[in-house]
Amino acid sequence: MASFEEPTFAAACATRPILDQLANKWSVMILSVLCERPQRFNVVRRRLEGITQKALTQALRRLERNGLVRRRVIADSPVAVEYSITSLGRSLQQSFQAVYQWAMDHCAELEKAQRDFDSRHLGETIDHEDEAG
């Protein structure tokens, strides 16, 4: 694991935009769906409650650009698009499963911490820009 002294956390580090894209909730869920088997766009969309067509399209393009997802046009009538996970994308499967399992195991604790925080800060507006500075 990287230490905070390593240049991994430098602003110009190439991993930062990749981590930003992978940490996106939709990316994690899309990759999880595609780990099962290749899926058509609308099947993925139906599996991910709350995702918009635009958000799904953008996330799939980012994942494809990073080599984690493969896009295949099926020339049936009507034309369809199928997405599958690449071997590079599949290499993340254990990590995603571990994070998901951790979230499931600690869901009650996380919800309690959120309720406690919200009750202590009722009515306050959190200014993330002030916290970052």
C-alpha positions in Angstrom: 0.0 0.0 0.0 1.3 3.5 -0.9 2.4 5.7 1.9 1.5 9.4 2.0 5.1 10.4 1.4 5.2 8.6 -2.0 4.6 10.7 -5.1 1.4 8.6 -5.8 -0.6 11.4 -4.2 1.0 14.2 -6.2 -1.4 16.4 -8.2 0.2 15.4 -11.5 0.2 11.7 -10.8 -1.4 9.7 -13.6 -3.4 7.5 -11.1 -5.5 10.4 -9.9 -7.9 10.6 -12.8 -8.1 6.8 -13.0 -8.9 6.5 -9.3 -11.5 9.2 -9.7 -13.2 7.3 -12.5 -13.0 3.9 -10.7 -14.3 5.3 -7.5 -17.4 6.6 -9.2 -20.4 4.6 -7.9 -21.7 3.9 -11.4 -18.4 2.5 -12.6 -18.2 0.0 -9.7 -21.8 -1.1 -10.3 -21.4 -1.4 -14.1 -18.3 -3.5 -13.7 -20.0 -5.7 -11.2 -23.0 -6.2 -13.6 -20.6 -7.0 -16.5 -18.6 -9.5 -14.4 -21.6 -11.8 -14.6 -21.7 -11.9 -18.4 -21.8 -9.5 -21.4 -24.9 -7.3 -21.3 -26.8 -5.0 -23.7 -27.0 -1.3 -22.8 -30.7 -1.4 -21.8 -30.1 -4.5 -19.6 -27.4 -2.7 -17.7 -29.6 0.4 -17.4 -32.5 -1.7 -15.9 -30.1 -3.4 -13.4 -28.8 0.0 -12.1 -31.8 1.7 -10.6 -31.5 5.4 -10.7 -28.9 5.7 -13.5 -29.8 8.0 -16.4 -29.1 7.1 -20.0 -26.6 9.9 -20.1 -24.8 8.9 -17.0 -24.6 5.2 -18.2 -23.3 6.3 -21.6 -20.6 8.5 -20.0 -19.5 5.9 -17.5 -19.4 3.1 -20.2 -17.3 5.4 -22.4 -14.8 6.1 -19.6 -14.6 2.4 -18.8 -14.0 1.6 -22.4 -11.4 4.3 -22.8 -9.5 2.9 -19.8 -9.6 -0.6 -21.3 -11.9 -2.1 -18.6 -15.0 -2.6 -20.9 -15.3 -3.7 -24.5 -18.2 -2.4 -26.7 -19.6 -4.6 -29.5 -22.2 -3.5 -32.0 -24.6 -6.3 -32.8 -25.9 -5.7 -36.4 -29.3 -7.3 -35.7 -32.5 -5.4 -36.5 -32.7 -3.2 -34.5 -29.0 -2.6 -34.0 -27.9 -3.3 -30.4 -24.8 -2.7 -28.4 -23.4 -5.2 -26.0 -20.8 -4.5 -23.3 -18.4 -7.0 -21.7 -15.7 -6.7 -19.1 -12.1 -7.1 -20.3 -9.5 -9.1 -18.5 -8.1 -5.9 -17.2 -11.5 -5.0 -15.8 -12.0 -8.5 -14.4 -8.7 -8.0 -12.5 -10.7 -5.5 -10.3 -13.4 -8.0 -9.5 -11.9 -9.2 -6.2 -11.3 -5.7 -5.0 -14.9 -4.6 -5.8 -16.2 -7.7 -4.1 -14.1 -6.9 -1.0 -15.3 -3.3 -0.8 -19.0 -4.4 -1.4 -18.7 -7.0 1.4 -17.1 -4.5 3.7 -20.0 -2.1 3.1 -22.5 -4.9 3.7 -20.7 -5.9 6.9 -20.6 -2.4 8.2 -23.8 -0.9 6.8 -25.5 -0.6 10.2 -22.4 1.1 11.7 -22.1 3.5 8.8 -25.8 4.4 9.0 -25.5 5.0 12.7 -22.5 7.2 12.2 -24.4 9.2 9.6 -27.4 9.6 11.9 -25.2 10.7 14.8 -23.3 13.2 12.6 -26.6 14.6 11.2 -28.1 15.0 14.6 -25.0 16.9 15.9 -25.0 19.1 12.8 -28.7 19.6 12.2 -29.2 22.9 10.3 -25.5 23.4 9.6 -24.3 23.7 6.0 -21.0 21.9 5.4 -18.7 23.9 3.2 -16.3 21.4 1.7 -14.2 24.1 0.2 -13.4 25.5 3.6 -12.6 21.9 4.8 -10.2 21.3 1.9 -8.2 24.5 2.5 
